[in-house]
């Protein structure tokens, strides 16, 4: 591998470039018109414009991205996360062009991208699955109501092709089920080109715990322990950490074993994450879905294991016979990642685009890692996800890691736009969070109290 094109933008493109440079691999950035002056473009050895600001006409246009790979002389493509990262047709096109695809096989992308197919494969591997229904037929409301009664309330209506919290709606009232199914199905068809929806049991007090896995494509796989991603707003993660607090070791071990078993069953290749819903009261764990790519929160795992997941991906794609073995993977200390967003927590976390008139991040050190896609003076446009940076604190224990993250957040300087910086600090220092009482409803339940802890300007 001599020249790598990253089919992405922002912080994940910069992060992949960093490892590529360390390995002596040239880098190619792609960019929309809105990103022509972006940090990831400036850092790459080569850059190719791929279209207007609209993601659909640039980063999501497989033909344009593939042509950029050809014209730039790249011999490999890394998709990062989001955009085309789990698109089987794009992966096939990359491989058909004679380029190395940094990701799992296209068939795996199809299987695990279909939530119903993924659930069936998980069951075949002996992995516990959240109770749910088969795909629903909107033309048969009687069967929808029957499926709802069987799953039980409250429940979630989920798009089979959804992801990242998109295409998911909670239903508490049986009388609202049919109309919610219709609305979700319509939204899923528009957003994903697939209107398939199904029902899934909603665990009232749930934790979101995921296992980082790495497969070798030959039926062998390893895990790199777990991450707790329970602090979420609008079903999207805000704070992640490893190890998961207050999780019994036996549960932790069973989840890791189940994740590896699934990877072996599907002959998974590369980095992936298997997500579980864990009942906060009983610690019963259920398979939720598999993300067939690098995760936003992968730095948490890298901080506690000392492993470079992107380097492992590149080595596997470049034909390395053995990337890592389970016995050599260990975890040490604790890491907490906070996603700094351009958003207004007081206004239901609405995005807050604008110009970063001041943006000064603390200097990284052994206990602090910062991944960012922005620099001072950059514009945060409404075209893409408004995440500004990931602040990852590490310490000997959870208290030290929380303190490191909070100190870094206090130390960063950001002006010109609204951010969730102070809200993140409030979360880190909340007594319940400090005690490890984490669950997916934490922010919704405590939002008012958390907002009340944010100092007013000029105070």
Rosetta blueprint (number, residue, H / E / L):
1 X L
2 X L
3 X E
4 X E
5 X E
6 X E
7 X L
8 X L
9 X L
10 X H
11 X H
12 X H
13 X H
14 X H
15 X H
16 X H
17 X H
18 X H
19 X H
20 X H
21 X H
22 X H
23 X L
24 X L
25 X L
26 X E
27 X E
28 X E
29 X E
30 X E
31 X E
32 X E
33 X H
34 X H
35 X H
36 X L
37 X L
38 X L
39 X H
40 X H
41 X H
42 X H
43 X H
44 X L
45 X L
46 X E
47 X E
48 X E
49 X E
50 X E
51 X E
52 X L
53 X L
54 X L
55 X H
56 X H
57 X H
58 X L
59 X L
60 X L
61 X L
62 X H
63 X H
64 X H
65 X H
66 X H
67 X H
68 X H
69 X H
70 X H
71 X H
72 X H
73 X L
74 X L
75 X L
76 X E
77 X E
78 X E
79 X L
80 X L
81 X L
82 X L
83 X L
84 X L
85 X L
86 X L
87 X L
88 X H
89 X H
90 X H
91 X H
92 X H
93 X H
94 X H
95 X H
96 X H
97 X L
98 X L
99 X L
100 X E
101 X E
102 X E
103 X L
104 X L
105 X L
106 X H
107 X H
108 X H
109 X H
110 X H
111 X H
112 X H
113 X H
114 X L
115 X H
116 X H
117 X H
118 X H
119 X H
120 X H
121 X H
122 X H
123 X H
124 X H
125 X L
126 X L
127 X L
128 X L
129 X E
130 X L
131 X L
132 X E
133 X L
134 X L
135 X L
136 X L
137 X L
138 X L
139 X L
140 X L
141 X H
142 X H
143 X H
144 X H
145 X H
146 X H
147 X H
148 X H
149 X H
150 X H
151 X H
152 X L
153 X L
154 X L
155 X E
156 X E
157 X E
158 X E
159 X E
160 X E
161 X E
162 X E
163 X E
164 X L
165 X L
166 X E
167 X E
168 X E
169 X E
170 X E
171 X E
172 X L
173 X L
174 X H
175 X H
176 X H
177 X H
178 X H
179 X H
180 X H
181 X H
182 X H
183 X H
184 X H
185 X H
186 X H
187 X H
188 X H
189 X H
190 X H
191 X H
192 X H
193 X L
194 X L
195 X L
196 X L
197 X E
198 X E
199 X E
200 X E
201 X E
202 X L
203 X L
204 X L
205 X L
206 X E
207 X E
208 X E
209 X E
210 X E
211 X E
212 X E
213 X E
214 X E
215 X E
216 X E
217 X L
218 X L
219 X L
220 X L
221 X E
222 X E
223 X E
224 X E
225 X E
226 X E
227 X E
228 X E
229 X E
230 X E
231 X E
232 X E
233 X E
234 X L
235 X L
236 X E
237 X E
238 X E
239 X E
240 X E
241 X E
242 X E
243 X L
244 X L
245 X L
246 X L
247 X L
248 X L
249 X H
250 X H
251 X H
252 X H
253 X H
254 X H
255 X H
256 X H
257 X H
258 X H
259 X H
260 X H
261 X H
262 X H
263 X H
264 X H
265 X H
266 X L
267 X L
268 X L
269 X E
270 X E
271 X E
272 X E
273 X E
274 X E
275 X E
276 X E
277 X E
278 X E
279 X E
280 X L
281 X L
282 X L
283 X L
284 X L
285 X E
286 X E
287 X E
288 X E
289 X E
290 X E
291 X E
292 X L
293 X L
294 X L
295 X L
296 X L
297 X L
298 X H
299 X H
300 X H
301 X H
302 X H
303 X H
304 X H
305 X H
306 X L
307 X L
308 X L
309 X H
310 X H
311 X H
312 X H
313 X H
314 X H
315 X H
316 X H
317 X H
318 X L
319 X L
320 X L
321 X L
322 X L
323 X L
324 X L
325 X L
326 X H
327 X H
328 X H
329 X L
330 X L
331 X L
332 X L
333 X L
334 X E
335 X E
336 X E
337 X E
338 X E
339 X E
340 X E
341 X E
342 X L
343 X E
344 X E
345 X H
346 X H
347 X H
348 X L
349 X L
350 X E
351 X E
352 X L
353 X L
354 X E
355 X E
356 X L
357 X L
358 X E
359 X E
360 X E
361 X L
362 X L
363 X L
364 X L
365 X E
366 X L
367 X L
368 X E
369 X E
370 X E
371 X E
372 X E
373 X L
374 X L
375 X L
376 X L
377 X L
378 X L
379 X E
380 X E
381 X L
382 X L
383 X L
384 X L
385 X L
386 X L
387 X E
388 X E
389 X E
390 X E
391 X E
392 X E
393 X E
394 X E
395 X E
396 X L
397 X L
398 X H
399 X H
400 X H
401 X H
402 X H
403 X H
404 X H
405 X H
406 X H
407 X H
408 X H
409 X H
410 X H
411 X H
412 X L
413 X E
414 X E
415 X E
416 X L
417 X L
418 X L
419 X L
420 X L
421 X H
422 X H
423 X H
424 X H
425 X H
426 X H
427 X H
428 X H
429 X L
430 X L
431 X H
432 X H
433 X H
434 X H
435 X L
436 X L
437 X L
438 X L
439 X L
440 X L
441 X L
442 X H
443 X H
444 X H
445 X H
446 X H
447 X H
448 X H
449 X H
450 X H
451 X H
452 X H
453 X L
454 X L
455 X L
456 X L
457 X L
458 X L
459 X L
